[in-house]
C-alpha cells in the first residue's frame, strides 16, 4: 500500500502527548490509530483490490505464503514426529464439524476441518477421517492420535492402533479431568453408584444453590442493576461444555462474596418487591449463611489440585512427560486437603476421600496409555533425589512394575527387531541407573532441575 511518508493525525491517535500540530512520522502512531486513520481518510493514488482479486489471486498468494511459513514446522515432523489432535464441534451455522490439528514442539498447525452433516459418525467413519489425516502428514511421522474419551473415540482408537502399528491412541487428559470433576461435583443418581452419590450429593446441592442465585439475579433486570452497583465484576455465564465450568463459577462467587453480601443487606434489595419476594429472601439467606460459604471453600480447596493440572494440560506446552507423575501428585494433594478438613491422620480412613479417590483412579485407568509410561520413564526428573524425597512412597520409574510393563509394550511396538530393542534396553539401563556420562555429580543434580529436553 503506497502511503505518504508523513501524515497529520488527530492528537487522540498519537503516542506523543505533545500538542504541537507538526506532521508526525507514521512510526510514532499506535497501530490502531494508523489503521483508523487509513480507513477514514482517502489515500491519493491508492486503488483497493476488487472482490474477484481478493477471492482468487490474492487469496492464493496468501495461501502460498502461509505454506512457506509452515515449511520449517513440517520439516521438523520428519525428525521429531507429531501428534494428530482431533475434536468435534458445531459452528455458528449448526454444522457438525471434525477438525484436525498437527501438534509438535514447533507449535500447532491446522490441517483441515470436515463437514460431517448427514453422516453417521460411528467408529468406521471417524477412523477413516483420522486415517486420511495421518496419510496426509505421513504415517511414519505420527506418534499418537489424541481425541476425547467418548466411547466411539475409544473404539476408533483401537482401529487406528491396529491399522498403524507405530501409532498410539491417547485420550485427551483435559477431557478426562473435566469428567472427573463433573463426577465429583455434579454426580447423577444412577444404579450402581448410590453410595458415591450419597457422599457427594452435598456438593451438587451447593452448586445448585449457586446456579439458582446466579439465574435469579441475571433474569431480573432490577436485581441485576442492584448487583452491578455493589459488584464491579460480572456474573459469569459459563457454558457446560467449557472445561471445569462448575469450579470456574464457584471461584467467581468466592471472589465477589463481599459484594454479594453487601447487596442483599442493602435497602435497594429489601425495598424492591416487584419480583418473587420469596426467592429474593431465599437468596439473601443463602448468601449470608456462613456454613454455605464454608462448603464452597472446602470444594475449592480439595478440587484445586485437579483444577490446576487441568489448566496446565489445557495449554500449548508439551505435557505428556508430566501427566503420569502429576496425576499421582494430584491425588496426594486431594487426600491432604480432605484429611486436613476432616482432622484425620494419614493412616486413618475417610469415606468421602475413598469415593473421590475411586472416581479419580477410575478415570486414570481409562486414560493411562503405554505412551504416558514411556514419557514418564524418559523424564530425568522422576529419577532425581529431589522428586523421590518429596514422598516416601515414590519409586523411580525403572523400579515400578506397572510402568515397566507399559514401557516394554512401547519398546516392542516401536522396535519389533530384537537386536535394535536390545540396544535401546541397554541405553535405557544406563539412563535410569545413572551410569557412564550420566553418573557424574552434575548430571545427577541436574536431573531434578533442568528441563528434560535440555
C-alpha positions in Angstrom: 0.0 0.0 0.0 1.5 3.4 -1.0 1.2 5.8 1.8 2.6 9.3 2.4 5.8 9.3 4.5 4.3 11.8 6.9 0.6 12.4 7.7 -1.0 14.6 10.3 -3.3 12.7 12.8 -5.6 13.9 15.5 -4.0 14.1 18.9 -6.0 11.2 20.2 -4.4 8.8 17.7 -0.8 9.7 18.6 1.5 8.2 21.1 3.1 11.6 21.8 1.5 13.8 24.4 2.7 16.9 22.6 0.0 19.4 21.5 2.2 20.5 18.5 0.4 20.4 15.2 3.5 19.2 13.3 3.2 16.2 11.0 4.4 13.1 12.8 6.0 10.1 11.2 3.7 7.1 10.9 6.1 5.1 13.1 5.1 7.2 16.1 1.4 6.2 15.9 -0.2 3.4 17.7 -1.1 0.6 15.4 -4.8 1.0 15.9 -4.5 4.7 15.3 -2.8 4.2 11.9 -5.5 1.7 10.8 -8.2 4.0 11.9 -6.8 7.0 10.0 -6.2 4.8 6.9 -9.8 3.6 7.0 -11.3 7.0 7.5 -9.2 9.1 5.0 -8.7 8.7 1.2 -5.1 8.0 0.2 -4.1 9.6 -3.0 -3.2 7.2 -5.8 -4.2 4.0 -3.9 -6.8 1.8 -5.5 -8.1 -1.1 -3.2 -8.3 -4.6 -4.8 -11.7 -5.7 -6.1 -13.8 -8.6 -4.9 -12.7 -11.1 -7.6 -9.0 -10.3 -7.0 -9.4 -10.8 -3.2 -11.0 -14.2 -3.6 -8.7 -15.6 -6.2 -5.2 -14.3 -6.9 -4.5 -12.5 -3.6 -6.0 -15.3 -1.6 -3.9 -17.9 -3.5 -0.8 -15.8 -2.9 -1.6 -15.5 0.8 -2.1 -19.3 1.0 1.2 -19.9 -0.7 2.9 -17.5 1.7 1.3 -19.3 4.7 2.6 -22.7 3.3 6.1 -21.3 3.0 6.0 -20.1 6.6 4.9 -23.6 7.7 7.7 -25.4 5.9 10.2 -25.3 8.8 7.5 -26.8 11.1 6.6 -29.5 8.7 10.3 -30.3 8.2 10.6 -30.9 11.9 7.8 -33.5 11.8 10.1 -35.9 9.9 12.8 -35.5 12.6 10.8 -35.3 15.8 7.3 -36.5 14.9 3.9 -35.0 15.6 0.6 -35.7 17.2 -2.7 -35.6 15.4 -5.3 -33.9 17.6 -9.0 -34.2 16.6 -12.2 -32.8 18.1 -15.8 -32.5 17.2 -17.7 -29.2 17.4 -20.6 -27.2 15.9 -20.1 -23.9 14.1 -22.4 -20.9 14.1 -24.5 -22.4 11.3 -25.0 -25.5 13.4 -22.9 -27.7 11.0 -21.3 -30.6 12.7 -17.5 -30.4 12.1 -14.5 -32.6 12.9 -11.2 -30.6 12.9 -7.7 -31.9 12.8 -4.5 -30.3 14.1 -0.9 -31.4 13.8 0.9 -30.6 17.0 4.7 -30.8 17.6 7.3 -28.9 19.7 7.3 -26.3 16.9 3.6 -25.5 17.6 0.2 -26.4 16.3 -0.8 -26.4 12.7 -4.3 -26.6 11.4 -4.7 -29.4 9.0 -8.4 -29.4 8.0 -12.0 -29.4 9.1 -14.5 -31.8 7.7 -18.3 -31.1 7.5 -20.0 -34.2 8.8 -23.5 -33.2 8.1 -25.8 -36.1 7.2 -23.1 -38.6 8.1 -23.4 -41.3 10.7 -20.4 -40.6 13.0 -19.6 -44.1 14.0 -16.1 -45.6 14.6 -15.6 -46.5 11.0 -16.4 -43.1 9.7 -14.2 -41.3 12.3 -11.3 -43.7 11.9 -11.5 -43.2 8.1 -11.2 -39.4 8.6 -8.3 -39.8 11.0 -6.5 -42.2 8.6 -6.8 -39.7 5.9 -5.2 -37.0 8.1 -2.4 -39.4 9.1 -1.6 -40.2 5.5 -1.6 -36.5 4.5 1.3 -35.9 7.0 2.9 -39.3 6.6 2.1 -42.2 8.9 5.8 -42.7 9.7 5.8 -39.2 11.3 2.8 -39.6 13.6 3.4 -40.7 17.2 -0.1 -40.5 18.6 -3.7 -39.6 17.8 -5.4 -37.6 20.5 -9.2 -37.4 20.8 -11.7 -37.1 23.7 -12.7 -40.2 25.7 -16.2 -40.8 24.3 -16.9 -44.5 23.7 -16.9 -44.1 19.9 -13.5 -42.4 20.1 -12.2 -45.3 22.3 -13.2 -47.9 19.7 -11.9 -45.6 16.9 -8.5 -45.5 18.7 -8.3 -49.3 18.7 -9.0 -49.4 15.0 -6.2 -46.8 14.4 -3.7 -48.7 16.5 -4.5 -52.0 14.7 -4.0 -50.3 11.3 -0.8 -48.3 12.2 1.5 -50.3 14.4 3.7 -47.3 15.2 0.8 -45.0 16.4 -0.9 -44.8 19.8 -4.3 -43.6 20.5 -4.3 -41.2 23.5 -7.5 -39.9 25.2 -7.4 -36.1 26.0 -6.1 -35.7 29.6 -8.1 -32.4 30.0 -11.3 -34.1 28.9 -10.7 -36.9 31.4 -10.0 -34.4 34.3 -13.2 -32.5 33.3 -15.2 -35.7 33.5 -13.7 -36.4 36.9 -14.7 -33.0 38.2 -18.2 -33.5 36.9 -18.5 -36.9 38.6 -17.4 -35.4 41.9 -19.3 -32.1 41.7 -22.4 -33.0 39.7 -22.8 -36.7 40.1 -26.1 -38.1 38.8 -28.0 -40.7 40.8 -27.8 -43.9 38.8 -27.8 -47.6 39.5 -24.6 -48.9 41.0 -23.2 -45.6 42.4 -25.8 -44.9 45.1 -23.2 -44.8 47.8 -20.9 -42.4 45.9 -24.0 -40.2 45.1 -24.9 -40.1 48.8 -21.4 -38.9 49.8 -21.1 -36.3 47.0 -24.7 -35.1 46.9 -23.9 -32.2 49.2 -21.6 -30.7 46.5 -24.4 -31.0 43.9 -26.8 -29.2 46.3 -24.2 -26.4 46.8 -23.7 -26.0 43.1 -27.5 -26.0 42.5 -27.8 -23.2 45.1 -25.1 -21.2 43.3 -26.9 -21.6 39.9 -30.2 -20.6 41.5 -28.7 -17.4 42.9 -27.0 -16.6 39.6 -30.1 -17.1 37.5 -32.3 -15.2 39.9 -30.0 -12.1 39.6 -29.4 -12.4 35.9 -33.1 -13.0 34.9 -34.4 -9.9 36.8 -33.3 -6.6 35.3 -33.7 -4.6 38.5 -31.9 -7.2 40.6 -29.1 -7.2 38.1 -28.9 -3.4 38.3 -28.6 -3.6 42.1 -25.9 -6.3 41.7 -23.9 -4.0 39.3 -24.0 -1.3 41.9 -22.3 -3.4 44.5 -20.1 -5.8 42.5 -17.5 -4.5 39.9 -17.2 -7.9 38.3 -19.8 -9.7 36.2 -21.5 -12.9 37.0 -20.1 -15.4 34.6 -22.3 -17.4 32.2 -20.1 -20.4 31.7 -21.3 -23.0 29.2 -21.5 -26.6 30.4 -19.1 -27.6 27.5 -16.3 -25.5 29.0 -13.8 -27.4 31.0 -14.2 -27.1 34.8 -17.2 -24.8 34.4 -18.5 -25.6 37.9 -15.2 -24.7 39.5 -14.9 -21.5 37.4 -18.3 -20.4 38.7 -17.6 -21.3 42.3 -14.3 -19.3 42.1 -16.1 -16.3 40.8 -18.7 -16.5 43.6 -15.9 -16.7 46.1 -14.2 -13.7 44.6 -17.4 -11.5 44.8 -18.6 -12.8 48.2 -18.4 -9.4 50.0 -20.2 -7.6 47.2 -23.0 -10.2 47.1 -23.5 -9.9 50.9 -23.5 -6.1 50.8 -26.1 -6.3 48.0 -28.6 -8.4 49.9 -28.5 -6.4 53.1 -28.9 -3.1 51.2 -32.0 -1.0 51.3 -32.4 -1.4 47.5 -32.6 -5.2 47.8 -35.1 -5.2 50.6 -37.4 -2.5 49.2 -37.7 -3.9 45.7 -40.7 -6.3 45.8 -41.9 -6.5 42.2 -40.5 -9.9 41.6 -40.6 -13.1 43.6 -40.1 -11.9 47.2 -39.8 -15.5 48.5 -37.0 -16.3 46.1 -35.3 -13.0 46.9 -35.4 -13.9 50.6 -34.0 -17.3 49.9 -31.1 -15.8 48.0 -30.4 -13.4 50.9 -30.5 -16.2 53.5 -28.1 -18.4 51.4 -25.6 -15.6 50.8 -25.5 -14.7 54.5 -25.1 -18.3 55.5 -21.5 -18.9 56.7 -22.0 -22.7 56.6 -22.8 -22.5 52.8 -19.7 -20.4 52.2 -17.6 -22.8 54.2 -18.8 -25.6 51.9 -17.7 -23.6 48.8 -14.3 -23.0 50.4 -14.0 -26.7 51.0 -15.0 -27.7 47.5 -12.5 -25.2 46.0 -9.8 -26.5 48.4 -9.9 -30.2 47.6 -10.6 -29.7 43.9 -7.8 -27.2 43.4 -5.1 -29.8 42.6 -7.5 -31.2 39.9 -8.2 -27.8 38.5 -4.5 -26.8 38.4 -3.4 -29.9 36.4 -6.4 -29.4 34.1 -5.3 -25.8 33.4 -1.7 -26.9 32.9 -2.6 -29.6 30.4 -5.1 -27.3 28.6 -2.2 -25.2 27.1 0.2 -25.3 24.2 3.0 -26.7 26.3 4.0 -30.3 25.8 3.0 -32.2 29.0 2.7 -35.9 28.2 6.0 -36.5 30.0 4.5 -34.9 33.1 0.9 -36.3 33.2 1.7 -39.6 34.9 3.7 -38.0 37.7 1.3 -35.1 38.0 -1.7 -37.3 38.4 -0.1 -39.1 41.4 0.8 -35.8 42.9 -2.7 -34.5 42.3 -4.2 -37.4 44.2 -1.8 -36.9 47.1 -2.8 -33.2 47.4 -6.5 -34.0 47.2 -6.1 -36.5 50.0 -4.1 -34.0 52.1 -6.8 -31.4 51.7 -9.7 -33.7 52.6 -7.8 -35.2 55.6 -6.9 -31.7 56.8 -10.5 -30.6 56.7 -11.8 -33.8 58.4 -9.0 -33.6 61.0 -7.8 -37.1 60.2 -4.3 -38.6 60.3 -2.7 -40.1 57.2 -3.3 -43.7 58.4 -7.0 -43.1 59.2 -9.8 -43.8 56.9 -12.0 -41.1 55.2 -15.2 -42.4 53.5 -15.5 -39.2 51.4 -11.9 -39.4 50.2 -12.4 -43.0 49.3 -15.3 -42.0 47.0 -13.2 -39.2 45.4 -10.2 -41.4 45.1 -12.2 -44.1 43.3 -13.5 -41.6 40.8 -10.0 -40.3 40.0 -8.5 -43.8 39.8 -11.3 -45.0 37.5 -10.8 -42.0 35.2 -7.0 -42.5 35.2 -7.4 -46.2 34.4 -9.3 -45.2 31.3 -6.9 -42.6 30.1 -3.5 -44.1 31.0 -1.6 -45.5 28.0 1.8 -47.1 27.4 2.9 -43.8 25.9 2.3 -42.0 29.2 4.5 -44.5 30.9 7.3 -44.3 28.3 7.2 -40.5 28.5 7.3 -40.7 32.3 10.2 -43.1 32.2 12.1 -40.8 29.9 11.9 -37.8 32.2 15.1 -37.4 34.3 13.2 -35.6 37.0 11.5 -38.7 38.2 14.9 -40.3 38.9 16.1 -37.4 41.0 16.5 -37.5 44.7 14.6 -34.2 44.9 11.4 -35.7 43.5 11.8 -39.0 45.2 12.3 -37.5 48.7 9.1 -35.5 48.4 7.1 -38.6 49.3 8.4 -41.8 50.9 6.1 -43.9 48.7 7.7 -42.8 45.5 10.0 -45.0 43.5 11.9 -44.3 40.2 10.1 -45.4 37.0 12.5 -48.3 36.4 11.5 -49.9 39.7 7.8 -49.5 39.2 6.4 -52.8 37.8 3.3 -51.2 36.3 5.3 -48.7 34.4 7.9 -51.3 33.4 5.2 -53.4 31.7 3.7 -50.5 29.8 7.1 -49.2 28.8 8.1 -52.6 27.4 4.9 -52.5 25.3 6.1 -49.3 23.8 9.6 -50.7 23.1 8.1 -53.7 21.3 5.7 -51.5 19.3 8.4 -49.1 18.1 11.2 -51.7 17.8 10.0 -55.0 16.5 13.6 -56.0 15.7 15.1 -57.8 18.7 18.6 -56.6 18.1 17.5 -53.0 17.9 15.4 -53.4 21.0 18.3 -54.8 22.9 20.4 -51.8 22.1 17.6 -49.5 23.4 17.3 -51.6 26.6 21.0 -51.2 27.3 20.7 -47.4 26.7 17.7 -47.2 29.0 19.5 -49.1 31.7 22.4 -46.6 31.5 20.0 -43.7 31.6 17.9 -45.0 34.5 20.9 -46.2 36.5 22.9 -43.0 36.0 26.0 -44.8 34.6 28.7 -43.7 32.2 28.4 -39.9 31.5 25.1 -39.7 33.3 26.7 -40.8 36.6 28.7 -37.7 37.5 27.6 -35.4 40.2 26.3 -32.5 38.0 24.2 -34.9 35.9 22.5 -36.4 38.9 21.8 -33.0 40.5 20.6 -31.5 37.2 18.0 -34.3 36.8 15.6 -32.6 39.1 16.4 -29.0 37.9 16.8 -28.8 34.2 14.2 -29.1 31.6 14.0 -32.8 30.4 14.8 -31.8 26.8 17.9 -30.0 27.9 
